[in-house]
């Protein structure tokens, strides 16, 4: 038992150096002094002068910056309870911690990184103990998709779903109660968004997190389960592959243009209408609204998938986003009560301590602009307002005009029609509207032009409302024009021509080959 | 860290169970401390006379015994909603479990960790017997216990559900491991003294336990009647500290002569409920070579 916890006894001098040619020499006082200069310039704002993770920016972040004095490091290759290796710290500087405020540091040279690592380690006397060693992770037995079912079974049996949810969206039954070591609320990772994994994505990264846990968070290490043969090494790899497959296979590409295909058939009638399956979703990243107070630096909703189609008469838009709570959600009341004092300490009060609804708004300019002109991103301004579709989980969809962030005024056109459904940590919201209404107060959607579109989202169970929530930058929706007959004919002609030419080329090549064979035979 | 979050205690049902089990799994009880102190200390004296603690002649060994009193009314217990975990809920056949940290008979306080904080010198051998921390019916058994530096904490899952054992020490390294299956056992040791180490299960937010790690065998945990006993002590003068998760610490000095039993009483009261409960925190001193920043030194290392 616990062989993985035994530090490898390669601590001393030459042996370590010869075993690991890349291993650094011991840090000197000069390294530490230089490291302090790097730290004071780049790290102190978040991690604090004394390394306690309490810098001036820290109280807006969730999770909070690392406390180097307590030295509980989430992302390691060492057993739970161990310090990170120097290589672990190097990787964190190189890659940052996705899903957190910790960026990568490509601006720091290798020497500066080594120095700042030496300095960071002086904050905790634990680093004076024997240096930690990476665990033995074995090697991926492979097996590809055939192992996914075994991974799914491990996910069920090891009760990953208790926190992460059946579909992995961080909405398991224990998720609303989770706290980190500071007793601050912490979200269970949304396994469908692996690009926000603190330790990075991919089967190997997931497998490493499974064995090491994420110290300081509720995520435990499954090292003892492996040693006790409650789970086999192979099953743990299968589980890692299954978790990896919960995401879309890498970070989604972001395209500024959301194409609304023109449909000759019926537009979808509901968010779950299978007609939507044929439309490719576009990913729209969202970030916290941090321009105007009250700000949100750690929003719940960090992206939305948008689909659109039209039939020349009406536009239908489907927006899907992950939100572990179906607010107002009694199961998350405790979370809501805890998160407001933790995240919103910047003075702006929370509008209500009562349960709040979820919300999503799509903003457009009030008329198709000439050129690239767009209203101010934060819901326009006094001179250039925006036109919004505003949905919330209690009131449905309404049209609004805004002249600045949160400066909403309802419009009484009643042109929009919407429906939303929440299932297992995911909202699906469909909104339909006639392209043209004759109402000068609302946008007329024209075909064949790029119309600016932006998204706002609010998670009621994180006490987000009004201007506290997430926003996207401007994107464009493009309504495809009807296709002329030529559109269909030209590809057919092109295909036919290609076929004829291809046949000719192949035939000639064949004749040549036959010729060479004959020559070869004659020579022989 | 607020202690409020760690204040979910143990139901009367389980306290009774612990009290009934006495020193069974819980070496922090008076019995465990006595046997460890007597036999092992003596053996240690033979093996390593230079660093070892003085052997205690049973003929002159002293005892500190007493009680923890409580003025006021124990807070009302509230039910734990365990409906999400029927496997555990079904183990309670006398109504749903309650959450309470402040328990004891009228006028008494249980689950107080009592230990000799000062006055003990020398090194004590590590007992070979592990100390059990059991997870049963989605509760920790026992709720409070002690063990010695280096002694094995045997962590067992007696429930057919996932538990994770998230220890949150500061002077020691905190680990967080999963036990997804009934019967699974894990073993860990703590290398430095620390009073107290919180233990929690993140899957079941109501589960909470405290472990006191001491460098010697002189510790005890108060029973439902508030009683505790620390035996096999060398005669001398000691500072004895009482620690409670909700009501904080009390301390007193006591001198005990050869073969004597000194009786002491700790008096807690309901109005101490918001006490700032001290947990081990790393001491802060000037760091020699960093020069300008302060760094932590592990607390209790010299204790």
Interface residues (C-beta under 8 A of the other chain):
Chain A: X1 X2 X29 X32 X33 X36 X49 X50 X51 X69 X70 X72 X79 X80 X81 X82 X83 X119 X122 X123 X124 X125 X126 X157 X158 X159 X162 X163 X173 X174 X177 X178 X179 X181 X182 X183 X213 X215 X216 X217 X218 X219 X220 X221 X222 X223 X224 X225 X228 X230 X231
Chain B: X1 X2 X5 X84 X161 X162 X164 X165 X166 X167 X168 X170 X173 X174 X175 X176 X177 X178 X179 X180 X181 X184 X185 X186 X187 X188 X202 X203 X204 X205 X282 X287 X289 X290 X291 X292 X293 X294 X295 X296 X297 X298
